Amino acid sequence: MSLIPDDSEPASRQVASAIRSEINSGELAPGAKIPAVRKLAERFGVAVMTAQSAVEILRSEGLIYTSPGRGSFVRSDATSAHQEPEGSAEFVEITKHLSALQATVKDLADRVAQLEDAAGRRSS
C-alpha cells in the first residue's frame, strides 16, 4: 500500500489512518502485534521516523500500547478507545487540523534531532 503524495495530510497521519482502519475493521484484532516500525516504513514507502510518528499517533489515541523489547500491540479496548471528537462541525475540523499540525511538528522535530545527531558525529 502506498500513500497519496498530493494529500494535504502528513504521511505519518496517513499511515496511522491506514492502521487505524485495520484495527477498526478487525483485521488487526485486540492483542495483535503491530508490524515493526521498519516493516511499516517499507510497507508504506516512508521514512522510519515517519512510521514511528504514526505509531506515536496511535499510541496517543489509546489504540495501541508498546511493550519495550516486545513491540506494539492493539489494545483490548481499541475499537472504543478512539472516538471522533464531539461538538460542532467547526470544532471537529479545528481538532483534526490541530492533530495534523501536532503530527507535522513532531515529525519535523524528529528530523531535526536526526540532523543534529548526524552533525555531532561528523564533528567528533
Secondary structure, DSSP 8 states (H G I E B T S, - for coil): ----TT-SS-HHHHHHHHHHHHHHHTSS-TT-B---HHHHHHHHT--HHHHHHHHHHHHHTTSEEEETTTEEEE-TTHHHH-----S-HHHHHHHHHHHHHHHHHHHHHHHHHHHHHHHHHHH-
